Amino acid sequence: MAWNRREFLKASAAAGAASALGLDLLVPPEAQAQAVVVDRWQKAPCRFCGTGCGVLVGVRNKKIVAVKGDPESPVNRGLLCIKGYSLPKILYGEDRFTTPLLRKNGKFVPISWEEALDLTARKFSEAIQKHGPESVAFYGSGQWTMAEGYAALKFMKAGLGSDNIEANARLCMASAVAAFMTTFGGDEPMGCYDDIEYADTYFLWGSNMAEMHPVLFSRVTDRRQKHPHVRIVDLTTLSTRTSEAADIRIVFKPQTDLAIANAMAHVIVKEGLVNQAFVRDHAVFKKGLEKIGYGVKDTDEFGGQEPRWANYKPFTDRAQRITFDEYKAFLEEYTPEYAAEVSGVPAETIREVARLFAHPTRKSMSFWTMGFNQHSRGTWINNLVYNLHLLTGKISEPGNSPMSLTGQPSACGTVREVGTLAGRLPADMVIANPEHRAIATKIWNVPDEKIPKKVGYHTMEMFRALERGDIQVIWIQVTNPFQTMPQVDRYRKGARGGDGRFIIVSDIYPTRTTELADLILPSACWVEKEGVFGNTERRTQHWFPAVPPPGQAKPDVWQIVEVARRMKLGHLFDYKEGLEKGLFEELRKWREGKGKDLAPYDLYTKVRGMRWPVVDGKETLWRYREGYDPYVKKGEGVKFYLNKADDGRAVIWARPYEPPAEVPDREYPFWLSTGRVLEHWHTGSMTRRVPELHRAVPRATIQLHPDDAKALGITPGDRVKVTSRRGSITGVAEIEGRTVPQKGLVFVPFFDQEVLVNLVTLDSFCPISKQPDYKKCAVRVEKV
């Protein structure tokens, strides 16, 4: 029997569900669904990636005993991936934290919540009194609910007067944010998942979509099967499951995507494929600073001075208007032949995909994830893809869409929309703008002098400041930075540097971060609490608690508010309608009339999410286009209205190719790239506790090209050591597995806390977005 991709994914997911629930894989899925007895089914979004699949959780005796795809969800239409079907088991690991734990004499001992909350409040208060509000920090996550993130933001910026709040989305989505802002004047995609059913060509840049976003990829392959003219182009440094499904596979040398994108623009301009009317009416041209550095030295962010708060001033790009003719002159050197020499991709292939992108009767959709964003020029390469869409006018209409995919369930809703990053406020507002500060003082009912004026530390500088002792107290929630930070050994040592430093970690399981904490607070997870997530396509989704958390575990938002009350800041969180609804309704005030409107809280409890802006109860599928977006007036056609600085026009950027911070040499002759695998999510703290997922992929492997393995005398299963200028790891070799690196490149997933690949990585970052580059550093490889 021949199955299409949709049928295959559905069968695979059903098998995964059966395995997770301990059912017989030989029993038909329909019978299996009836085999699980539940008291009720309840809706929720999935806890894992940013796709935002809808699930139904089956509750029995106050436990989640089953899960299935929600057939009423427009996102996944009843399908789930193997991780989604494993959701029940992430809650019930034997080592869940159930009581607060305090480090005493090198060991963790249980304490009461009263003691834990009092201690947290006292540590924050003492640090602020002695060293000022810049000495405390909050580090959160794209796994926060929107209420949790908003409470943390308000606690820090309206309560403590500190701008030192960041989230782990800095490590995964900051480049996308910076590029959306610099190109369109506002963050997040203008299109939605419905574009998939209209597109003719899909361009996947640095995205193993088949494994990282499999439900969405099933929609891509389903369309191609039904419409033979549809093409998938995979641009990558690794051959993956996505590559196997692609019609055109382009493997390029690391960092040279910049040259390829400019060469595609070169072809579009040279061959008269530009949509002249669209560019004339809806775009302007700019260039920025070049040779902007890599952030690898602490002094890079401190004007070459000693790293101290008084000297801290983050890099800021300086834009300059140019003409279309000047932009064309910039592109002259980026011939396909030049890009071929730099990237290793044949010039004719570059011409072929440029023409395919610009073809007047084909609709083009671009997808990308960490291959673009975790990039020392991450903002630039995001800008360059928008260039292709703007030059051809293929944007903001069904099937023509640049779509930045997210890796966490609420990286968009909580981090980007709420603004849980240094310098930001909700709805793309910033603390440096007096008008935005005035809105903050009105909504928060605090004086202007209470809100910090100086931009706080971004994630990389935050943990460098912790290492130096400039940050004395940091509260970490829902994330595992002492596994995920690049060059992590530096920051791990700094965490236990003493000298008054105090680390609070709220989490559900032991991790490489909780092991370095001074105080561990047990958290409720997912459907053990009420929450709202915001997914990749601007869809805001609500769920109610389905089961109680274990032991004394509490929601993160409760923890924040209880500490605030002990610091005499409880008035910031007094809401007549209740905490969750009150926080959300206050967040709505920031967004009303700004093109980012949310519906009332109660409406989300009844529907399968809505895509903002929601105006008069109606969601918006395509932004900036007349007839779809209520903010675009009749007769305007297309208007990028958030970019007021350029009169509602988008920016086409002249961004050059520049090499990465570190390249292979004689001593370290290989590239190293990190990433994820299908079965595990992020650092594996949840998925490695699901027995079936752990058995499927029990460890991270060191993946090599067959020719490199042969030259080094390495065979599958051999112990291999990977060494950089910063550290080394040892693991098991994998050759010709699901992922096959190009020759000269090594790939190691980062989910395994025993194969701590970030001991090896380089802490360089994009100076504009401040997002680190996990995809490129130099290593040597040797058989142990």
Buried (B, 14 or more C-beta within 10 A) or exposed (E): EEEBBBEEBBEBBBBBBBBBBEBEEEEEBEEBBEEBEBEEBBBBBBBBBBBBBBBBBBBBEEBBBBBBBBEEBBBBBBBBBBBBBBBBBBBEBEEBBBBBBBBEEEEBEEBEBEEBBBBBBBBBBBBBEEBEBBBBBBBBBBBBBBBBBBBBBBBBBBBBBBBBBBBBBBBBBBBBBBBBBBBBBBBBBBBBBBBBBBBBBBBBBBBBBBBBBBBBBBBBBBBBEEEEEBBBBBBBBBBBBBBEBBEBBBBBBBBBBBBBBBBBBBBBBBEEBBBEEBBEBBBBBBBBBEEBBBBBEBEBBBEEEEBEBEEBEBBEBEBEEBEBEEBBEBBEBBBBEBBBEBBBBBBEBBBBBBBBBBBEEBBBBBBBBBBBBBBBBBBBBBBBBBBBBBBBBBBBBBBBBBBBBBBBBBBBBBBBBBBBBBBBBBBBBBBEEEEBBEBBBEBBEBEEEBBBEBBBBBBBBBBBBBBBBBBBBBBBBBBBBBBBBBBBBBBBEBBBEEEBBBBBBBBBBBBBBBBBBBBBBBBBBBBBBBBBBBBBBBBBBBBEBBBEBBEBBBBBBBBBBBBBBBBEBBEBBEBEEEBBBBBBBBBBBBBEEBBBBBBEBEBBBEBBBBBBBBBEEEBBBBBBBBEBBBBBEEEBBBBBBBBEEBEBBBBBBBBBBBBBBBBBEEEBEBBBBBBBBBBBBBBBBBBBBBBBBBEBBEBBBBBBBBEBBEEBEBEBEBEBBBBBEBBEBBBBBBBEEBBBBBBBBBBBBBBBBEBBBBBBBBBBBBBBBBBBBBBBBBBBBBEE
